Amino acid sequence: MQKEGIKYLKIEFKDNGIGVTYAAKEIIFQGGYKRDKKVRGMGLRLSLVKKIVESYNGEIWVEDKVPGDYSKGSNFVVIIPETV
């Protein structure tokens, strides 16, 4: 993949889970976010992943696996420049 003249490696993680709501897509990469308040932990997982990816000048985001229907699963996309 190429963006703004820079070549990127693109990695996609697709699942068949319950998906990520449109509202949650805005906040899941922030520290402290937990979908289920009953789950123990500090909610650092995706915020930590984001920090690691950004430390390599990359980006991470989530999309609907089936465009327009978040309930059919998620597609997490990571891009990292080929030359770091």
C-alpha positions, 0 to 999 in steps of 0.5 A: 500500500502507498500513501502520500508517497510512502510505502506501507505494510498493511495488516488486517485482523478480521473476526466474526464477533459482535462487531464494534458500534459506530460510537465505540469506534471513536473511543476504543483506542483511548486508555481506560475504555472497556466494553463490558464494565464487569470485565476486570482490567484497566482497558489498556489493550487497544490504547497500548497497541495504538501507542506501539503502532504509532511509535513506528509511525504507523496507524491503526483503525477499525472498520466493519467487516461487512461495510455498513453492518457493524454487527457482522464482525470487525476488521482491524487495520494496521499500517506501518511504513516499510522503512522505519 
